[in-house]
Amino acid sequence: MNFGQLGVFLYCDGLERDELAGSAQQIEKLGYSTLWYPEALNYEAMALGGFLLSQTKKLIVASGIANIYARDAAASVMGLNTLNALYDGRFVLGLGVSHSAFVSDLRGHEYKKPVATMRTYLDVMDKTWESLGNTPDEKQVILAALGPNMLKLGGERSLGVMPANVTTAHAATARQQVGTERCVAPMVHVCLTPDAEVARTAARTLLAIYFTLPNYTKAWMGFGFEPSDLENGGSDRLIDALVVWGDIEQVKRRLQEHRDAGANHLAIDSIRPDAQPGLDWDLLEALVPIG
């Protein structure tokens, strides 16, 4: 699976049918290789993936990330098989353990140890493929991963990893754990403005949800940040580490730093300078030449 250098991360929950279709088609038209979409609180991952695939011709469509507590491992195998059989092998199933608030509170499941739970899930997926007699040569699965053990598991058992809300330096850690043959595809927040105050204000508005999720805040502490960096929507130091901002040349240089550190695909989360939801098409059009 060749993800290409750049993909686009699309938040779908607030979009209607025509907006979803139009966004996917424009992303493909611009020449991006991959559309990534999360499973949050509205659209179901497999059904949405099928719709996005139906609206495009060549674009890779990847869940980023589907919650393993939302369906059992056999259902994931059958969904993955179905979408790739119907849409020319263009679907990649990104899997993650999600967060306790979305598992225990929302779904009523017990949130268990992340790495052990994911390993067991992958074991059952393998058994399902074996029982169906159609184990693919390349299982089009990628894992959400932050810490070293989940990163290592992604390198051993999938196409690679998709870390979210990470710093440039994290790519080096991911590459070390994943190995040279697997994909490191971080989701990278980007805001196209040279105005630091505008960029940071927009970033704090759009990233506020992540500051409520312990999986991320714990990871940031591991990146060398302090509890004080989490206050008031995030310190300038933390926001500047998590979000690429500047004019287009500055943005390109910062994105190259992720590649130099070990990433080989970047899923661009475009943050609009006005802090409104939706893709920043000016940014995405400006980045196409390095896509």
FIMIMI-431548 format. One record per residue (C-alpha): x, y, z; residue number from 1. Coordinates in steps of 0.001 Angstrom, whole numbers, plus 524288, in hexadecimal, padded with zeros to 5 digits. Layout:
[r [X Y Z] NUM]
...
END
This chain:
[r [80000 80000 80000] 1]
[r [805E9 80CE7 7FB93] 2]
[r [7FFDC 81800 8035A] 3]
[r [807F1 8224A 7FC46] 4]
[r [80E49 82DBC 80328] 5]
[r [80216 83547 806E9] 6]
[r [7F42D 8320A 80A91] 7]
[r [7E8FC 83A10 81008] 8]
[r [7E277 837FE 81D30] 9]
[r [7D3DE 83AE6 81C4E] 10]
[r [7CB16 83C96 82828] 11]
[r [7BE1B 8376F 82324] 12]
[r [7B448 83828 82E3B] 13]
[r [7AF67 845D5 82B17] 14]
[r [7AE6D 84390 81C73] 15]
[r [7A25C 83FFE 814A2] 16]
[r [7A236 8367C 80933] 17]
[r [7A572 84051 7FE91] 18]
[r [7B034 84672 806BF] 19]
[r [7B665 83937 80923] 20]
[r [7B5E4 835AD 7FAC9] 21]
[r [7BAC7 842E1 7F63F] 22]
[r [7C61B 842EE 7FFE1] 23]
[r [7CA84 8354A 7FBF7] 24]
[r [7C9AE 8388D 7ED81] 25]
[r [7D12F 8454F 7EF0D] 26]
[r [7DBCE 83EA8 7F70A] 27]
[r [7DD49 834B7 7EC1E] 28]
[r [7DCF8 83F39 7E197] 29]
[r [7E7DD 846CA 7E834] 30]
[r [7F06C 83AB2 7E795] 31]
[r [7F142 83657 7F59A] 32]
[r [7F397 827E0 7F753] 33]
[r [7EB82 824B7 8034B] 34]
[r [7DF8C 82975 80A9F] 35]
[r [7DFB4 8267C 81927] 36]
[r [7D372 827A6 8216A] 37]
[r [7D0CD 824F6 82FDE] 38]
[r [7C610 81D12 83638] 39]
[r [7C0AA 82693 84022] 40]
[r [7B297 8285B 8449E] 41]
[r [7AA43 82879 83856] 42]
[r [7AE2B 8207D 82C77] 43]
[r [7B186 8120B 82D90] 44]
[r [7BF06 80F13 8280D] 45]
[r [7BC3A 80442 81E44] 46]
[r [7AFD4 80A35 818BB] 47]
[r [7B64E 81770 8173C] 48]
[r [7C22B 81144 810E4] 49]
[r [7B96D 80AC1 806E0] 50]
[r [7B2DB 817A6 8039E] 51]
[r [7BFC0 81EF4 80204] 52]
[r [7C4FD 8141E 7F965] 53]
[r [7B8B1 8149C 7F10F] 54]
[r [7BAB7 82317 7EE93] 55]
[r [7C8DA 821D8 7E9EB] 56]
[r [7D04E 81A18 7DFCC] 57]
[r [7DE7C 818A8 7E3F5] 58]
[r [7DF7F 81EC3 7F163] 59]
[r [7E3CE 81607 7FC9B] 60]
[r [7D9C6 81724 80778] 61]
[r [7DE89 813F2 81522] 62]
[r [7D7C0 8140B 8223D] 63]
[r [7DFDE 81C1B 82B5D] 64]
[r [7DC4E 81652 8348E] 65]
[r [7D160 80C2D 835FD] 66]
[r [7CE7C 80880 8440F] 67]
[r [7D0EE 7F9FD 846B5] 68]
[r [7C65B 7FA2D 85131] 69]
[r [7BC38 7FDF2 846E5] 70]
[r [7BC9C 7F0AE 84013] 71]
[r [7C2CF 7E391 8429B] 72]
[r [7CED9 7DF1A 83B4E] 73]
[r [7C778 7D608 8321D] 74]
[r [7BE76 7E129 82E26] 75]
[r [7CA6B 7E983 82B4C] 76]
[r [7D005 7DEF5 82272] 77]
[r [7C345 7DD67 81B0E] 78]
[r [7C17B 7EC09 819C6] 79]
[r [7CF5F 7EDC6 814E6] 80]
[r [7CDE3 7E27D 80B61] 81]
[r [7C0F5 7E7B0 80665] 82]
[r [7C57F 7F583 803CC] 83]
[r [7D1E5 7F124 7FCF7] 84]
[r [7CA92 7E740 7F4A0] 85]
[r [7C0DB 7F19A 7F03D] 86]
[r [7CA32 7FD21 7EED1] 87]
[r [7D6A8 7F81C 7E889] 88]
[r [7DE62 7F629 7F508] 89]
[r [7DE44 8049D 7F894] 90]
[r [7DA16 80359 806CD] 91]
[r [7E358 8031C 81272] 92]
[r [7DE07 7FFED 81FD3] 93]
[r [7E464 80873 82A08] 94]
[r [7E1EC 802AA 83776] 95]
[r [7E364 80881 844F2] 96]
[r [7DFC1 805F3 8530C] 97]
[r [7D93E 81353 853DA] 98]
[r [7D758 81999 86142] 99]
[r [7D090 81595 86DB8] 100]
[r [7C649 8204A 86C4A] 101]
[r [7C260 81AF7 85EEE] 102]
[r [7C2F0 80CB6 86328] 103]
[r [7BE39 80B93 87136] 104]
[r [7B5BD 817AD 87234] 105]
[r [7AFEA 817E3 86488] 106]
[r [7AF94 80980 860A6] 107]
[r [7AEED 802DF 86DE7] 108]
[r [7BAD4 7FA24 86B8E] 109]
[r [7C5EE 7F7AB 874ED] 110]
[r [7D1E7 7FF52 87088] 111]
[r [7DD14 7F5A7 871BD] 112]
[r [7EBD0 7F644 870A2] 113]
[r [7EE2A 7FC48 8632A] 114]
[r [7F97F 7F45C 85DB1] 115]
[r [7F4CD 7E71B 862A0] 116]
[r [7E70F 7E9ED 85DCD] 117]
[r [7EBD2 7EDE5 85055] 118]
[r [7F4A3 7E1F7 84F4F] 119]
[r [7E945 7D8EF 8527E] 120]
[r [7E0BB 7E003 848A0] 121]
[r [7EAEF 7DE1A 83DF7] 122]
[r [7EC2C 7CFBC 841AF] 123]
[r [7DD8B 7CDCD 83FA9] 124]
[r [7DE30 7D50E 832B1] 125]
[r [7E8C4 7CBA2 82E2A] 126]
[r [7E0AC 7BFE6 83281] 127]
[r [7D4F4 7C547 82B2A] 128]
[r [7DCAC 7C6BD 81EA4] 129]
[r [7E1B7 7B8DB 8204D] 130]
[r [7D40E 7B373 8228D] 131]
[r [7CF25 7BA78 81668] 132]
[r [7DA7E 7B52A 80E91] 133]
[r [7DDDE 7C279 808E3] 134]
[r [7E91F 7C7E3 810D6] 135]
[r [7EE97 7D2FE 80875] 136]
[r [7FCF9 7D440 8057C] 137]
[r [7FC48 7E21A 80AAC] 138]
[r [7F280 7E4CE 81564] 139]
[r [7EE26 7F2BF 8132B] 140]
[r [7EDE3 7F66D 8217C] 141]
[r [7F518 80165 82866] 142]
[r [7F553 80451 836F6] 143]
[r [7F393 810A9 83ED3] 144]
[r [7FF78 8112C 8479F] 145]
[r [8063E 81A83 850D6] 146]
[r [80E7F 812CC 85A79] 147]
[r [819CE 809A6 85729] 148]
[r [81286 7FCDF 85969] 149]
[r [80715 80049 85083] 150]
[r [81080 805C2 8466D] 151]
[r [81806 7F8FC 846A0] 152]
[r [80B86 7F12A 84545] 153]
[r [807B7 7F953 8397E] 154]
[r [814B1 7F64E 83323] 155]
[r [8136E 7E7CA 835CD] 156]
[r [8052C 7E599 8325E] 157]
[r [8008D 7F006 828C4] 158]
[r [80466 7F958 81DE5] 159]
[r [8099E 80290 82834] 160]
[r [804A8 80D31 83138] 161]
[r [7FCDD 819C4 8310B] 162]
[r [80054 821F6 83CF9] 163]
[r [7F7E4 82DEF 83FBA] 164]
[r [7FADA 83A70 8472A] 165]
[r [80969 8380B 84776] 166]
[r [8158D 84052 84624] 167]
[r [81F81 83FBD 83B43] 168]
[r [828C9 83827 843FC] 169]
[r [81EB6 82D68 845CE] 170]
[r [820F2 828FC 837CB] 171]
[r [82EAD 824BF 83B7C] 172]
[r [82979 81CB8 846DB] 173]
[r [81F19 816C2 83E2A] 174]
[r [828D7 81349 8338D] 175]
[r [831D9 80CD7 83D70] 176]
[r [826E1 80445 842B8] 177]
[r [8200B 8015F 835D8] 178]
[r [82C11 7FE2F 82DDB] 179]
[r [83019 8024E 8204B] 180]
[r [8260E 7FAC8 81867] 181]
[r [81973 7FFD8 81E74] 182]
[r [81223 80C87 81D12] 183]
[r [812D2 817BA 826CD] 184]
[r [8075C 82088 8236F] 185]
[r [804F7 82ADB 82DD8] 186]
[r [7F926 833BA 82D9B] 187]
[r [7FF11 84158 82D27] 188]
[r [7F77F 84DB0 830A8] 189]
[r [7FA95 858F2 82767] 190]
[r [7F5FE 8671A 827BD] 191]
[r [7F9BB 86FC6 81C47] 192]
[r [7FC7D 87CF9 82275] 193]
[r [80911 883FA 82651] 194]
[r [801F6 88A61 831BC] 195]
[r [80569 882FA 83E2D] 196]
[r [7F9BE 8880B 845D0] 197]
[r [7F01E 88470 83B0A] 198]
[r [7F60D 876DB 8395E] 199]
[r [7F647 873DD 847E0] 200]
[r [7E873 878C5 84A18] 201]
[r [7E343 8707A 83EF2] 202]
[r [7EAF6 864AF 84399] 203]
[r [7E604 865D0 85191] 204]
[r [7D7FC 8669C 84CA3] 205]
[r [7D8E0 85AA9 843E5] 206]
[r [7E176 8524F 84CCD] 207]
[r [7DA1B 854A8 8597C] 208]
[r [7D3E1 84717 8593E] 209]
[r [7E130 8408B 85981] 210]
[r [7E4C0 84738 86651] 211]
[r [7D9B7 83F9C 86CDA] 212]
[r [7DF2F 8324F 868DF] 213]
[r [7E95A 82C4E 8721D] 214]
[r [7EF90 823F7 86774] 215]
[r [7F478 83070 86109] 216]
[r [7F7B1 83869 86D12] 217]
[r [7FF8F 82D0C 87290] 218]
[r [806E3 82BE0 865B2] 219]
[r [80A1B 83A68 865CE] 220]
[r [80FFF 838EC 8733D] 221]
[r [8188C 82E6D 86D48] 222]
[r [81CB5 83818 862C7] 223]
[r [822A5 840BD 86D4A] 224]
[r [81765 849EB 87043] 225]
[r [81297 84D90 87DD5] 226]
[r [804EB 84DFD 883D6] 227]
[r [80579 85CCB 88299] 228]
[r [8064C 85B31 873D2] 229]
[r [7F876 855A3 87402] 230]
[r [7F262 86186 87A59] 231]
[r [7EA1F 86BDE 8736E] 232]
[r [7E8E7 86439 866D8] 233]
[r [7F73F 860CE 86617] 234]
[r [803A4 868BB 8679B] 235]
[r [8099E 86F5C 85BD8] 236]
[r [814B0 86579 85CCF] 237]
[r [80B71 859DF 85BF6] 238]
[r [802DA 85FA8 8514A] 239]
[r [80EAF 8631C 84909] 240]
[r [813B2 85522 84A71] 241]
[r [806B8 84EF4 84698] 242]
[r [802DB 85842 83BAD] 243]
[r [80A5A 85C23 82F84] 244]
[r [8078E 86A69 82C47] 245]
[r [80D6B 8755B 8243F] 246]
[r [80D84 8799B 8161E] 247]
[r [80DCA 86EEF 80BE7] 248]
[r [81C9C 86E09 80B7A] 249]
[r [81D67 86CF6 81A47] 250]
[r [812D3 8628C 81A0E] 251]
[r [81A0B 85AB9 80FCB] 252]
[r [82696 85B4B 817B1] 253]
[r [81FB2 856BC 82402] 254]
[r [8193F 84B83 81CD1] 255]
[r [82665 8477E 8175A] 256]
[r [82B5F 846B1 82557] 257]
[r [82150 83C06 827EC] 258]
[r [82665 83492 81C0F] 259]
[r [8348A 8368F 81FE9] 260]
[r [8316C 83131 82D6C] 261]
[r [82B8F 824A7 827F5] 262]
[r [81DD1 826C7 822A3] 263]
[r [81B23 82263 814BC] 264]
[r [80D00 82703 813AA] 265]
[r [8064F 832C1 819E3] 266]
[r [7F7AC 8338C 81C04] 267]
[r [7F52B 84230 81B94] 268]
[r [7EAFA 8477A 824F8] 269]
[r [7E8DD 8551A 81F7F] 270]
[r [7E50C 85ED6 82A0B] 271]
[r [7DE9B 86AED 82496] 272]
[r [7E44C 877BB 829C3] 273]
[r [7D687 87C82 82CE8] 274]
[r [7D4E5 87099 835E0] 275]
[r [7C8BD 86C39 82EA8] 276]
[r [7C695 85DB6 82BF2] 277]
[r [7C968 85875 81E7D] 278]
[r [7D504 85698 81595] 279]
[r [7DDF9 861EC 8120A] 280]
[r [7DE0C 86080 8035D] 281]
[r [7E7FF 86B83 801CD] 282]
[r [7F1AD 86380 809AF] 283]
[r [7EE98 856C6 802D1] 284]
[r [7EFF4 85CEF 7F56D] 285]
[r [7FCE3 86331 7F93F] 286]
[r [80271 85637 7FE0C] 287]
[r [7FF0F 84E56 7F1E7] 288]
[r [80C91 85024 7EB5A] 289]
[r [8132F 84872 7F642] 290]
[r [80858 83E40 7F6C6] 291]
END
